[in-house]
Every structure is written in C-alpha cells, then in structure tokens.
Amino acid sequence: MENFLAGENRLLNYIIKLIPDLIGFDRYNHKDYYSPQYDCYFEFKTRSRHFDTMGIQKDKWDYLRQYKRSRFVVMTPKGIWSWDINKIAEPVWEERVGPTSTFFSHEMELTHVRKKIGYLNYSEAKNLSYLLK
C-alpha cells in the first residue's frame, strides 16, 4: 500500500500539469498549496478506496471557506476530483469517532477523537481523471 506522502506527491505531479505555480505549505497546515496565478488555496487528499461520497472534516471545510478561492482535491483509485468549496452547499455534518491523525497511524499508537464529517457528492466536483492518462 502506498504511503501518505507518496500518494500526495503523486497527486501533486498530476495537478502541477494544470497549475505549475503551486507553492507548498508544511504538512501540518490546513491547506497544502497555493497558486498565485489563480489566487487559490488547495487541500489535497488521497484515498486508498473509492467511496460513493467523499468525506471532509468540518474544520478543514471552515478553514478553506475563509478564502475567496479554495479547492478540495481528492485522488482515489477511480480518479481525481476537485470541489470548489465556495460554490457548493455546506454538507450536513455528523459526529464520528476517528483517529486523531491518519498521517501518523503507522508511527504511533492512535488515540481517537470525535470529528464532524460531511460528505461531498462527486456530481458537484470537477472530474480531473483525464490527468491520469
């Protein structure tokens, strides 16, 4: 199974074909990249499985919504999708118990916390799967 950073770097290599001026932030930031050309912030996620809807944490949603232009970009085994966070309706939030971090799950014993999760429909996203070819 591909590790977190390798998956995100692979996604970056696809997206950079469209947006070559991406500037990265540190891995602990709520946003991953910024494009000066588009004045847009990006959050990248990779998933090892494809689900019928895509989950986003409320804190990430709220953080991205503070910017005039921001996108949530996700790669699954079935493709790449990009949601314009400021042009879609806020999802219905539900509380879930999950690990404090998926990034460090292989490095430490996990603790679990309550998180608010909403689900995005692929029909509201721009399909960027053509970048995989």
A tleap script that builds the chain and sets N, CA, C and O, in Angstrom:
source leaprc.protein.ff14SB
mol = sequence {
  NMET GLU ASN PHE LEU ALA GLY GLU ASN ARG
  LEU LEU ASN TYR ILE ILE LYS LEU ILE PRO
  ASP LEU ILE GLY PHE ASP ARG TYR ASN HIE
  LYS ASP TYR TYR SER PRO GLN TYR ASP CYS
  TYR PHE GLU PHE LYS THR ARG SER ARG HIE
  PHE ASP THR MET GLY ILE GLN LYS ASP LYS
  TRP ASP TYR LEU ARG GLN TYR LYS ARG SER
  ARG PHE VAL VAL MET THR PRO LYS GLY ILE
  TRP SER TRP ASP ILE ASN LYS ILE ALA GLU
  PRO VAL TRP GLU GLU ARG VAL GLY PRO THR
  SER THR PHE PHE SER HIE GLU MET GLU LEU
  THR HIE VAL ARG LYS LYS ILE GLY TYR LEU
  ASN TYR SER GLU ALA LYS ASN LEU SER TYR
  LEU LEU CLYS
}
set mol.1.N position { 0.845 -1.194 0.000 }
set mol.1.CA position { 0.000 0.000 0.000 }
set mol.1.C position { 0.879 1.243 0.000 }
set mol.1.O position { 1.880 1.316 0.714 }
set mol.2.N position { 0.496 2.195 -0.794 }
set mol.2.CA position { 1.243 3.444 -0.936 }
set mol.2.C position { 1.133 4.272 0.339 }
set mol.2.O position { 0.047 4.401 0.905 }
set mol.3.N position { 2.258 4.834 0.792 }
set mol.3.CA position { 2.169 5.650 1.999 }
set mol.3.C position { 1.601 7.026 1.680 }
set mol.3.O position { 1.488 7.424 0.520 }
set mol.4.N position { 1.252 7.728 2.730 }
set mol.4.CA position { 0.580 9.020 2.625 }
set mol.4.C position { 1.338 10.016 1.753 }
set mol.4.O position { 0.769 10.575 0.816 }
set mol.5.N position { 2.614 10.241 2.052 }
set mol.5.CA position { 3.381 11.242 1.308 }
set mol.5.C position { 3.579 10.852 -0.144 }
set mol.5.O position { 3.532 11.715 -1.021 }
set mol.6.N position { 3.798 9.585 -0.420 }
set mol.6.CA position { 3.965 9.140 -1.798 }
set mol.6.C position { 2.687 9.387 -2.594 }
set mol.6.O position { 2.747 9.835 -3.739 }
set mol.7.N position { 1.532 9.098 -1.997 }
set mol.7.CA position { 0.259 9.335 -2.674 }
set mol.7.C position { 0.015 10.802 -2.943 }
set mol.7.O position { -0.426 11.183 -4.028 }
set mol.8.N position { 0.306 11.630 -1.941 }
set mol.8.CA position { 0.098 13.063 -2.127 }
set mol.8.C position { 1.078 13.639 -3.147 }
set mol.8.O position { 0.715 14.535 -3.910 }
set mol.9.N position { 2.297 13.146 -3.172 }
set mol.9.CA position { 3.267 13.604 -4.176 }
set mol.9.C position { 2.842 13.184 -5.579 }
set mol.9.O position { 3.035 13.930 -6.540 }
set mol.10.N position { 2.272 12.009 -5.695 }
set mol.10.CA position { 1.762 11.556 -6.993 }
set mol.10.C position { 0.624 12.455 -7.458 }
set mol.10.O position { 0.565 12.843 -8.625 }
set mol.11.N position { -0.286 12.786 -6.531 }
set mol.11.CA position { -1.374 13.704 -6.866 }
set mol.11.C position { -0.817 15.062 -7.289 }
set mol.11.O position { -1.272 15.640 -8.276 }
set mol.12.N position { 0.152 15.564 -6.556 }
set mol.12.CA position { 0.780 16.842 -6.915 }
set mol.12.C position { 1.351 16.792 -8.324 }
set mol.12.O position { 1.198 17.749 -9.083 }
set mol.13.N position { 2.001 15.701 -8.687 }
set mol.13.CA position { 2.585 15.594 -10.027 }
set mol.13.C position { 1.527 15.668 -11.119 }
set mol.13.O position { 1.802 16.174 -12.207 }
set mol.14.N position { 0.324 15.173 -10.851 }
set mol.14.CA position { -0.765 15.290 -11.827 }
set mol.14.C position { -1.304 16.718 -11.884 }
set mol.14.O position { -1.498 17.268 -12.969 }
set mol.15.N position { -1.546 17.316 -10.722 }
set mol.15.CA position { -2.157 18.648 -10.670 }
set mol.15.C position { -1.221 19.720 -11.202 }
set mol.15.O position { -1.669 20.717 -11.768 }
set mol.16.N position { 0.074 19.518 -11.022 }
set mol.16.CA position { 1.034 20.522 -11.475 }
set mol.16.C position { 1.035 20.663 -13.002 }
set mol.16.O position { 1.514 21.662 -13.538 }
set mol.17.N position { 0.494 19.651 -13.699 }
set mol.17.CA position { 0.335 19.765 -15.153 }
set mol.17.C position { -0.636 20.898 -15.498 }
set mol.17.O position { -0.480 21.572 -16.516 }
set mol.18.N position { -1.631 21.097 -14.643 }
set mol.18.CA position { -2.623 22.159 -14.844 }
set mol.18.C position { -2.208 23.475 -14.211 }
set mol.18.O position { -2.442 24.548 -14.767 }
set mol.19.N position { -1.587 23.382 -13.038 }
set mol.19.CA position { -1.277 24.567 -12.238 }
set mol.19.C position { 0.203 24.502 -11.838 }
set mol.19.O position { 0.528 24.058 -10.737 }
set mol.20.N position { 1.096 24.942 -12.729 }
set mol.20.CA position { 2.527 24.760 -12.477 }
set mol.20.C position { 3.130 25.655 -11.398 }
set mol.20.O position { 4.270 25.441 -10.987 }
set mol.21.N position { 2.384 26.647 -10.937 }
set mol.21.CA position { 2.963 27.592 -9.962 }
set mol.21.C position { 2.590 27.279 -8.510 }
set mol.21.O position { 2.675 28.162 -7.656 }
set mol.22.N position { 2.181 26.048 -8.215 }
set mol.22.CA position { 1.773 25.703 -6.851 }
set mol.22.C position { 2.926 25.872 -5.856 }
set mol.22.O position { 4.053 25.440 -6.101 }
set mol.23.N position { 2.615 26.504 -4.745 }
set mol.23.CA position { 3.560 26.693 -3.645 }
set mol.23.C position { 3.058 25.849 -2.480 }
set mol.23.O position { 1.901 25.973 -2.078 }
set mol.24.N position { 3.919 24.994 -1.938 }
set mol.24.CA position { 3.521 24.098 -0.858 }
set mol.24.C position { 3.690 24.712 0.517 }
set mol.24.O position { 4.564 25.550 0.736 }
set mol.25.N position { 2.839 24.283 1.444 }
set mol.25.CA position { 2.936 24.639 2.858 }
set mol.25.C position { 3.431 23.417 3.618 }
set mol.25.O position { 3.527 22.331 3.046 }
set mol.26.N position { 3.745 23.579 4.891 }
set mol.26.CA position { 4.188 22.417 5.654 }
set mol.26.C position { 3.027 21.445 5.851 }
set mol.26.O position { 1.860 21.821 5.740 }
set mol.27.N position { 3.363 20.208 6.141 }
set mol.27.CA position { 2.349 19.146 6.176 }
set mol.27.C position { 1.362 19.269 7.320 }
set mol.27.O position { 0.362 18.551 7.333 }
set mol.28.N position { 1.600 20.144 8.274 }
set mol.28.CA position { 0.689 20.320 9.406 }
set mol.28.C position { -0.329 21.429 9.163 }
set mol.28.O position { -1.173 21.687 10.020 }
set mol.29.N position { -0.263 22.079 8.022 }
set mol.29.CA position { -1.138 23.196 7.702 }
set mol.29.C position { -2.507 22.671 7.240 }
set mol.29.O position { -2.605 21.554 6.732 }
set mol.30.N position { -3.559 23.477 7.416 }
set mol.30.CA position { -4.903 23.098 6.948 }
set mol.30.C position { -5.022 23.184 5.434 }
set mol.30.O position { -5.933 22.600 4.846 }
set mol.31.N position { -4.130 23.891 4.817 }
set mol.31.CA position { -4.110 23.966 3.356 }
set mol.31.C position { -2.762 23.436 2.903 }
set mol.31.O position { -1.765 23.582 3.610 }
set mol.32.N position { -2.727 22.821 1.729 }
set mol.32.CA position { -1.490 22.204 1.260 }
set mol.32.C position { -0.723 23.063 0.270 }
set mol.32.O position { 0.507 23.104 0.302 }
set mol.33.N position { -1.455 23.762 -0.624 }
set mol.33.CA position { -0.804 24.512 -1.702 }
set mol.33.C position { -1.546 25.813 -1.979 }
set mol.33.O position { -2.716 25.986 -1.639 }
set mol.34.N position { -0.808 26.715 -2.613 }
set mol.34.CA position { -1.375 27.995 -3.048 }
set mol.34.C position { -0.873 28.266 -4.455 }
set mol.34.O position { 0.291 28.020 -4.771 }
set mol.35.N position { -1.771 28.781 -5.303 }
set mol.35.CA position { -1.401 29.193 -6.653 }
set mol.35.C position { -1.528 30.708 -6.759 }
set mol.35.O position { -2.642 31.228 -6.708 }
set mol.36.N position { -0.413 31.434 -6.907 }
set mol.36.CA position { -0.503 32.884 -7.113 }
set mol.36.C position { -1.246 33.237 -8.405 }
set mol.36.O position { -1.988 34.218 -8.448 }
set mol.37.N position { -1.045 32.437 -9.455 }
set mol.37.CA position { -1.702 32.702 -10.737 }
set mol.37.C position { -3.221 32.728 -10.597 }
set mol.37.O position { -3.881 33.600 -11.162 }
set mol.38.N position { -3.774 31.779 -9.849 }
set mol.38.CA position { -5.223 31.674 -9.681 }
set mol.38.C position { -5.703 32.257 -8.353 }
set mol.38.O position { -6.905 32.282 -8.087 }
set mol.39.N position { -4.779 32.722 -7.521 }
set mol.39.CA position { -5.098 33.215 -6.174 }
set mol.39.C position { -6.036 32.224 -5.473 }
set mol.39.O position { -7.115 32.582 -5.000 }
set mol.40.N position { -5.585 30.970 -5.424 }
set mol.40.CA position { -6.430 29.889 -4.928 }
set mol.40.C position { -5.628 28.984 -3.991 }
set mol.40.O position { -4.463 28.679 -4.244 }
set mol.41.N position { -6.281 28.561 -2.900 }
set mol.41.CA position { -5.694 27.624 -1.945 }
set mol.41.C position { -6.240 26.229 -2.215 }
set mol.41.O position { -7.384 26.077 -2.643 }
set mol.42.N position { -5.417 25.207 -1.964 }
set mol.42.CA position { -5.774 23.827 -2.249 }
set mol.42.C position { -5.497 22.934 -1.049 }
set mol.42.O position { -4.484 23.083 -0.366 }
set mol.43.N position { -6.399 22.017 -0.810 }
set mol.43.CA position { -6.196 20.935 0.151 }
set mol.43.C position { -6.222 19.648 -0.659 }
set mol.43.O position { -7.202 19.381 -1.354 }
set mol.44.N position { -5.168 18.847 -0.584 }
set mol.44.CA position { -5.066 17.586 -1.311 }
set mol.44.C position { -5.316 16.422 -0.368 }
set mol.44.O position { -4.879 16.440 0.783 }
set mol.45.N position { -6.019 15.413 -0.857 }
set mol.45.CA position { -6.228 14.167 -0.124 }
set mol.45.C position { -6.088 13.004 -1.094 }
set mol.45.O position { -6.495 13.095 -2.253 }
set mol.46.N position { -5.516 11.923 -0.615 }
set mol.46.CA position { -5.516 10.688 -1.391 }
set mol.46.C position { -6.215 9.626 -0.553 }
set mol.46.O position { -6.064 9.575 0.668 }
set mol.47.N position { -6.966 8.797 -1.220 }
set mol.47.CA position { -7.707 7.727 -0.553 }
set mol.47.C position { -7.371 6.401 -1.222 }
set mol.47.O position { -7.318 6.316 -2.449 }
set mol.48.N position { -7.147 5.376 -0.422 }
set mol.48.CA position { -6.819 4.066 -0.978 }
set mol.48.C position { -8.060 3.324 -1.473 }
set mol.48.O position { -7.950 2.331 -2.193 }
set mol.49.N position { -9.245 3.814 -1.082 }
set mol.49.CA position { -10.516 3.240 -1.543 }
set mol.49.C position { -11.387 4.351 -2.107 }
set mol.49.O position { -11.253 5.514 -1.728 }
set mol.50.N position { -12.274 3.983 -3.013 }
set mol.50.CA position { -13.241 4.926 -3.576 }
set mol.50.C position { -14.579 4.711 -2.876 }
set mol.50.O position { -15.059 3.582 -2.775 }
set mol.51.N position { -15.173 5.785 -2.399 }
set mol.51.CA position { -16.477 5.717 -1.722 }
set mol.51.C position { -17.517 6.435 -2.576 }
set mol.51.O position { -17.160 7.193 -3.477 }
set mol.52.N position { -18.794 6.205 -2.302 }
set mol.52.CA position { -19.873 6.837 -3.069 }
set mol.52.C position { -19.902 8.353 -2.894 }
set mol.52.O position { -20.307 9.078 -3.803 }
set mol.53.N position { -19.477 8.828 -1.737 }
set mol.53.CA position { -19.342 10.265 -1.479 }
set mol.53.C position { -17.976 10.474 -0.836 }
set mol.53.O position { -17.359 9.524 -0.353 }
set mol.54.N position { -17.509 11.712 -0.832 }
set mol.54.CA position { -16.184 11.998 -0.278 }
set mol.54.C position { -16.316 12.774 1.021 }
set mol.54.O position { -16.966 13.818 1.065 }
set mol.55.N position { -15.700 12.265 2.075 }
set mol.55.CA position { -15.758 12.921 3.382 }
set mol.55.C position { -14.799 14.089 3.491 }
set mol.55.O position { -13.694 14.061 2.949 }
set mol.56.N position { -15.240 15.114 4.199 }
set mol.56.CA position { -14.389 16.255 4.523 }
set mol.56.C position { -14.682 16.623 5.977 }
set mol.56.O position { -15.837 16.635 6.402 }
set mol.57.N position { -13.643 16.916 6.719 }
set mol.57.CA position { -13.816 17.331 8.108 }
set mol.57.C position { -14.278 18.777 8.158 }
set mol.57.O position { -13.870 19.603 7.340 }
set mol.58.N position { -15.137 19.073 9.131 }
set mol.58.CA position { -15.689 20.423 9.249 }
set mol.58.C position { -14.605 21.469 9.471 }
set mol.58.O position { -14.693 22.571 8.929 }
set mol.59.N position { -13.586 21.145 10.258 }
set mol.59.CA position { -12.538 22.142 10.477 }
set mol.59.C position { -11.802 22.474 9.181 }
set mol.59.O position { -11.423 23.627 8.969 }
set mol.60.N position { -11.593 21.489 8.314 }
set mol.60.CA position { -10.964 21.768 7.010 }
set mol.60.C position { -11.899 22.594 6.128 }
set mol.60.O position { -11.467 23.533 5.459 }
set mol.61.N position { -13.182 22.234 6.134 }
set mol.61.CA position { -14.182 22.993 5.379 }
set mol.61.C position { -14.174 24.459 5.817 }
set mol.61.O position { -14.077 25.361 4.986 }
set mol.62.N position { -14.275 24.688 7.125 }
set mol.62.CA position { -14.320 26.055 7.654 }
set mol.62.C position { -13.048 26.821 7.312 }
set mol.62.O position { -13.103 28.003 6.969 }
set mol.63.N position { -11.917 26.158 7.403 }
set mol.63.CA position { -10.650 26.817 7.116 }
set mol.63.C position { -10.573 27.209 5.638 }
set mol.63.O position { -10.181 28.330 5.316 }
set mol.64.N position { -10.942 26.304 4.750 }
set mol.64.CA position { -10.891 26.603 3.313 }
set mol.64.C position { -11.913 27.660 2.919 }
set mol.64.O position { -11.659 28.456 2.015 }
set mol.65.N position { -13.066 27.681 3.584 }
set mol.65.CA position { -14.118 28.652 3.241 }
set mol.65.C position { -13.735 30.097 3.544 }
set mol.65.O position { -14.347 31.024 3.014 }
set mol.66.N position { -12.736 30.293 4.384 }
set mol.66.CA position { -12.343 31.671 4.702 }
set mol.66.C position { -11.638 32.359 3.531 }
set mol.66.O position { -11.493 33.581 3.527 }
set mol.67.N position { -11.204 31.592 2.554 }
set mol.67.CA position { -10.536 32.151 1.385 }
set mol.67.C position { -11.538 32.330 0.252 }
set mol.67.O position { -12.456 31.527 0.086 }
set mol.68.N position { -11.353 33.374 -0.509 }
set mol.68.CA position { -12.247 33.662 -1.626 }
set mol.68.C position { -12.231 32.526 -2.655 }
set mol.68.O position { -13.260 32.204 -3.248 }
set mol.69.N position { -11.061 31.927 -2.859 }
set mol.69.CA position { -10.931 30.823 -3.811 }
set mol.69.C position { -10.179 29.681 -3.140 }
set mol.69.O position { -9.040 29.846 -2.702 }
set mol.70.N position { -10.823 28.530 -3.065 }
set mol.70.CA position { -10.177 27.351 -2.483 }
set mol.70.C position { -10.817 26.089 -3.050 }
set mol.70.O position { -12.000 26.060 -3.390 }
set mol.71.N position { -9.989 25.046 -3.140 }
set mol.71.CA position { -10.452 23.785 -3.707 }
set mol.71.C position { -9.987 22.616 -2.855 }
set mol.71.O position { -8.892 22.626 -2.293 }
set mol.72.N position { -10.845 21.613 -2.773 }
set mol.72.CA position { -10.569 20.357 -2.078 }
set mol.72.C position { -10.365 19.327 -3.180 }
set mol.72.O position { -11.305 19.003 -3.906 }
set mol.73.N position { -9.147 18.810 -3.312 }
set mol.73.CA position { -8.785 17.921 -4.419 }
set mol.73.C position { -8.474 16.535 -3.852 }
set mol.73.O position { -7.659 16.387 -2.942 }
set mol.74.N position { -9.144 15.525 -4.412 }
set mol.74.CA position { -9.010 14.162 -3.888 }
set mol.74.C position { -8.718 13.194 -5.025 }
set mol.74.O position { -9.320 13.261 -6.096 }
set mol.75.N position { -7.771 12.286 -4.760 }
set mol.75.CA position { -7.477 11.205 -5.696 }
set mol.75.C position { -7.840 9.881 -5.032 }
set mol.75.O position { -7.418 9.600 -3.911 }
set mol.76.N position { -8.628 9.074 -5.738 }
set mol.76.CA position { -8.986 7.725 -5.298 }
set mol.76.C position { -8.527 6.765 -6.403 }
set mol.76.O position { -8.036 7.220 -7.436 }
set mol.77.N position { -8.674 5.464 -6.212 }
set mol.77.CA position { -8.311 4.533 -7.288 }
set mol.77.C position { -9.118 4.740 -8.575 }
set mol.77.O position { -8.728 4.248 -9.634 }
set mol.78.N position { -10.238 5.463 -8.491 }
set mol.78.CA position { -11.076 5.684 -9.679 }
set mol.78.C position { -10.848 7.031 -10.361 }
set mol.78.O position { -11.447 7.292 -11.404 }
set mol.79.N position { -9.994 7.896 -9.799 }
set mol.79.CA position { -9.748 9.167 -10.469 }
set mol.79.C position { -9.413 10.305 -9.525 }
set mol.79.O position { -9.112 10.109 -8.348 }
set mol.80.N position { -9.478 11.519 -10.095 }
set mol.80.CA position { -9.177 12.750 -9.356 }
set mol.80.C position { -10.370 13.686 -9.491 }
set mol.80.O position { -10.903 13.869 -10.585 }
set mol.81.N position { -10.789 14.283 -8.366 }
set mol.81.CA position { -11.903 15.229 -8.353 }
set mol.81.C position { -11.504 16.469 -7.569 }
set mol.81.O position { -10.710 16.411 -6.630 }
set mol.82.N position { -12.085 17.604 -7.988 }
set mol.82.CA position { -11.783 18.879 -7.346 }
set mol.82.C position { -13.084 19.629 -7.073 }
set mol.82.O position { -13.849 19.930 -7.990 }
set mol.83.N position { -13.321 19.926 -5.793 }
set mol.83.CA position { -14.507 20.668 -5.396 }
set mol.83.C position { -14.133 22.118 -5.144 }
set mol.83.O position { -13.159 22.402 -4.445 }
set mol.84.N position { -14.905 23.034 -5.712 }
set mol.84.CA position { -14.760 24.461 -5.420 }
set mol.84.C position { -15.567 24.714 -4.149 }
set mol.84.O position { -16.791 24.831 -4.199 }
set mol.85.N position { -14.889 24.797 -3.031 }
set mol.85.CA position { -15.530 24.841 -1.715 }
set mol.85.C position { -16.496 26.014 -1.564 }
set mol.85.O position { -17.485 25.908 -0.838 }
set mol.86.N position { -16.228 27.113 -2.232 }
set mol.86.CA position { -17.094 28.284 -2.091 }
set mol.86.C position { -18.276 28.290 -3.054 }
set mol.86.O position { -19.084 29.218 -3.035 }
set mol.87.N position { -18.385 27.274 -3.887 }
set mol.87.CA position { -19.501 27.226 -4.849 }
set mol.87.C position { -20.431 26.054 -4.624 }
set mol.87.O position { -21.346 25.829 -5.417 }
set mol.88.N position { -20.212 25.300 -3.552 }
set mol.88.CA position { -21.114 24.185 -3.258 }
set mol.88.C position { -21.751 24.408 -1.889 }
set mol.88.O position { -21.220 25.123 -1.039 }
set mol.89.N position { -22.897 23.779 -1.708 }
set mol.89.CA position { -23.606 23.918 -0.426 }
set mol.89.C position { -22.827 23.225 0.684 }
set mol.89.O position { -22.151 22.221 0.458 }
set mol.90.N position { -22.933 23.772 1.868 }
set mol.90.CA position { -22.290 23.159 3.026 }
set mol.90.C position { -22.934 21.802 3.280 }
set mol.90.O position { -24.160 21.685 3.271 }
set mol.91.N position { -22.122 20.784 3.504 }
set mol.91.CA position { -22.700 19.459 3.747 }
set mol.91.C position { -23.383 19.377 5.109 }
set mol.91.O position { -23.187 20.234 5.970 }
set mol.92.N position { -24.171 18.352 5.282 }
set mol.92.CA position { -24.761 18.051 6.588 }
set mol.92.C position { -23.651 17.399 7.407 }
set mol.92.O position { -22.977 16.485 6.933 }
set mol.93.N position { -23.465 17.869 8.630 }
set mol.93.CA position { -22.375 17.368 9.465 }
set mol.93.C position { -22.879 16.288 10.407 }
set mol.93.O position { -23.986 16.373 10.939 }
set mol.94.N position { -22.052 15.277 10.601 }
set mol.94.CA position { -22.353 14.248 11.585 }
set mol.94.C position { -21.089 13.976 12.387 }
set mol.94.O position { -19.973 14.071 11.877 }
set mol.95.N position { -21.293 13.637 13.655 }
set mol.95.CA position { -20.146 13.342 14.506 }
set mol.95.C position { -19.738 11.896 14.331 }
set mol.95.O position { -20.571 10.990 14.298 }
set mol.96.N position { -18.435 11.705 14.219 }
set mol.96.CA position { -17.863 10.373 14.076 }
set mol.96.C position { -16.660 10.265 14.988 }
set mol.96.O position { -16.011 11.268 15.283 }
set mol.97.N position { -16.359 9.078 15.430 }
set mol.97.CA position { -15.135 8.836 16.194 }
set mol.97.C position { -14.094 8.309 15.221 }
set mol.97.O position { -14.339 7.356 14.481 }
set mol.98.N position { -12.929 8.945 15.236 }
set mol.98.CA position { -11.865 8.524 14.330 }
set mol.98.C position { -10.508 8.808 14.926 }
set mol.98.O position { -10.406 9.442 15.976 }
set mol.99.N position { -9.460 8.342 14.261 }
set mol.99.CA position { -8.111 8.572 14.770 }
set mol.99.C position { -7.767 10.055 14.748 }
set mol.99.O position { -8.260 10.803 13.904 }
set mol.100.N position { -6.919 10.474 15.679 }
set mol.100.CA position { -6.510 11.881 15.708 }
set mol.100.C position { -5.800 12.254 14.426 }
set mol.100.O position { -5.881 13.402 13.990 }
set mol.101.N position { -5.104 11.310 13.811 }
set mol.101.CA position { -4.383 11.580 12.575 }
set mol.101.C position { -4.256 10.287 11.787 }
set mol.101.O position { -3.957 9.236 12.354 }
set mol.102.N position { -4.480 10.362 10.488 }
set mol.102.CA position { -4.210 9.203 9.647 }
set mol.102.C position { -2.770 9.240 9.167 }
set mol.102.O position { -2.218 8.205 8.795 }
set mol.103.N position { -2.154 10.409 9.167 }
set mol.103.CA position { -0.779 10.549 8.696 }
set mol.103.C position { 0.190 9.752 9.561 }
set mol.103.O position { 1.097 9.102 9.042 }
set mol.104.N position { 0.003 9.801 10.875 }
set mol.104.CA position { 0.948 9.165 11.780 }
set mol.104.C position { 0.513 7.770 12.210 }
set mol.104.O position { 1.129 7.196 13.109 }
set mol.105.N position { -0.521 7.207 11.603 }
set mol.105.CA position { -1.074 5.943 12.082 }
set mol.105.C position { -0.049 4.809 12.079 }
set mol.105.O position { -0.164 3.876 12.874 }
set mol.106.N position { 0.928 4.876 11.216 }
set mol.106.CA position { 1.936 3.820 11.169 }
set mol.106.C position { 3.082 4.075 12.146 }
set mol.106.O position { 3.913 3.191 12.356 }
set mol.107.N position { 3.143 5.253 12.742 }
set mol.107.CA position { 4.270 5.622 13.586 }
set mol.107.C position { 3.977 5.551 15.080 }
set mol.107.O position { 4.911 5.502 15.881 }
set mol.108.N position { 2.720 5.543 15.473 }
set mol.108.CA position { 2.409 5.615 16.894 }
set mol.108.C position { 1.084 4.943 17.200 }
set mol.108.O position { 0.289 4.638 16.311 }
set mol.109.N position { 0.881 4.730 18.465 }
set mol.109.CA position { -0.415 4.213 18.904 }
set mol.109.C position { -1.427 5.348 18.757 }
set mol.109.O position { -1.185 6.466 19.212 }
set mol.110.N position { -2.533 5.061 18.137 }
set mol.110.CA position { -3.517 6.106 17.864 }
set mol.110.C position { -4.463 6.330 19.028 }
set mol.110.O position { -4.855 5.394 19.726 }
set mol.111.N position { -4.814 7.575 19.218 }
set mol.111.CA position { -5.924 7.911 20.094 }
set mol.111.C position { -7.072 8.302 19.179 }
set mol.111.O position { -6.857 8.697 18.033 }
set mol.112.N position { -8.271 8.191 19.682 }
set mol.112.CA position { -9.434 8.512 18.870 }
set mol.112.C position { -10.153 9.732 19.451 }
set mol.112.O position { -10.203 9.933 20.665 }
set mol.113.N position { -10.705 10.539 18.541 }
set mol.113.CA position { -11.430 11.749 18.933 }
set mol.113.C position { -12.720 11.829 18.124 }
set mol.113.O position { -12.883 11.151 17.110 }
set mol.114.N position { -13.630 12.676 18.600 }
set mol.114.CA position { -14.863 12.938 17.859 }
set mol.114.C position { -14.571 14.001 16.807 }
set mol.114.O position { -13.933 15.014 17.094 }
set mol.115.N position { -15.046 13.760 15.585 }
set mol.115.CA position { -14.852 14.699 14.483 }
set mol.115.C position { -16.185 14.922 13.790 }
set mol.115.O position { -17.014 14.017 13.698 }
set mol.116.N position { -16.377 16.138 13.305 }
set mol.116.CA position { -17.549 16.424 12.471 }
set mol.116.C position { -17.139 16.198 11.020 }
set mol.116.O position { -16.179 16.789 10.526 }
set mol.117.N position { -17.893 15.325 10.352 }
set mol.117.CA position { -17.608 14.946 8.972 }
set mol.117.C position { -18.845 15.237 8.122 }
set mol.117.O position { -19.974 14.961 8.530 }
set mol.118.N position { -18.613 15.794 6.944 }
set mol.118.CA position { -19.662 15.980 5.947 }
set mol.118.C position { -19.264 15.242 4.682 }
set mol.118.O position { -18.095 14.906 4.490 }
set mol.119.N position { -20.234 14.995 3.829 }
set mol.119.CA position { -19.959 14.203 2.629 }
set mol.119.C position { -20.293 15.005 1.381 }
set mol.119.O position { -21.364 15.601 1.269 }
set mol.120.N position { -19.340 15.004 0.439 }
set mol.120.CA position { -19.466 15.745 -0.816 }
set mol.120.C position { -19.837 14.779 -1.937 }
set mol.120.O position { -19.365 13.643 -1.979 }
set mol.121.N position { -20.685 15.249 -2.837 }
set mol.121.CA position { -21.088 14.452 -3.987 }
set mol.121.C position { -20.134 14.702 -5.154 }
set mol.121.O position { -19.738 15.838 -5.414 }
set mol.122.N position { -19.776 13.642 -5.840 }
set mol.122.CA position { -18.885 13.771 -6.990 }
set mol.122.C position { -19.517 14.605 -8.100 }
set mol.122.O position { -18.801 15.216 -8.894 }
set mol.123.N position { -20.833 14.640 -8.165 }
set mol.123.CA position { -21.509 15.427 -9.203 }
set mol.123.C position { -21.248 16.927 -9.043 }
set mol.123.O position { -21.429 17.692 -9.990 }
set mol.124.N position { -20.824 17.348 -7.851 }
set mol.124.CA position { -20.519 18.762 -7.607 }
set mol.124.C position { -19.043 19.093 -7.830 }
set mol.124.O position { -18.624 20.239 -7.667 }
set mol.125.N position { -18.264 18.084 -8.202 }
set mol.125.CA position { -16.826 18.266 -8.386 }
set mol.125.C position { -16.470 18.310 -9.863 }
set mol.125.O position { -17.208 17.822 -10.719 }
set mol.126.N position { -15.320 18.906 -10.133 }
set mol.126.CA position { -14.766 18.846 -11.482 }
set mol.126.C position { -13.957 17.560 -11.563 }
set mol.126.O position { -13.086 17.316 -10.728 }
set mol.127.N position { -14.242 16.743 -12.563 }
set mol.127.CA position { -13.545 15.485 -12.739 }
set mol.127.C position { -12.232 15.747 -13.481 }
set mol.127.O position { -12.238 16.174 -14.635 }
set mol.128.N position { -11.118 15.489 -12.813 }
set mol.128.CA position { -9.790 15.707 -13.397 }
set mol.128.C position { -9.101 14.380 -13.736 }
set mol.128.O position { -7.883 14.335 -13.909 }
set mol.129.N position { -9.865 13.332 -13.828 }
set mol.129.CA position { -9.294 11.998 -14.054 }
set mol.129.C position { -8.524 11.890 -15.359 }
set mol.129.O position { -7.681 11.005 -15.501 }
set mol.130.N position { -8.794 12.762 -16.306 }
set mol.130.CA position { -8.061 12.744 -17.571 }
set mol.130.C position { -6.564 12.996 -17.346 }
set mol.130.O position { -5.752 12.643 -18.201 }
set mol.131.N position { -6.190 13.594 -16.226 }
set mol.131.CA position { -4.776 13.841 -15.921 }
set mol.131.C position { -3.999 12.551 -15.689 }
set mol.131.O position { -2.771 12.531 -15.784 }
set mol.132.N position { -4.721 11.476 -15.384 }
set mol.132.CA position { -4.078 10.198 -15.088 }
set mol.132.C position { -3.544 9.510 -16.362 }
set mol.132.O position { -2.779 8.550 -16.271 }
set mol.133.N position { -3.942 9.994 -17.522 }
set mol.133.CA position { -3.549 9.354 -18.788 }
set mol.133.C position { -2.243 9.891 -19.300 }
set mol.133.O position { -1.770 9.462 -20.352 }
savepdb mol mol.pdb
quit
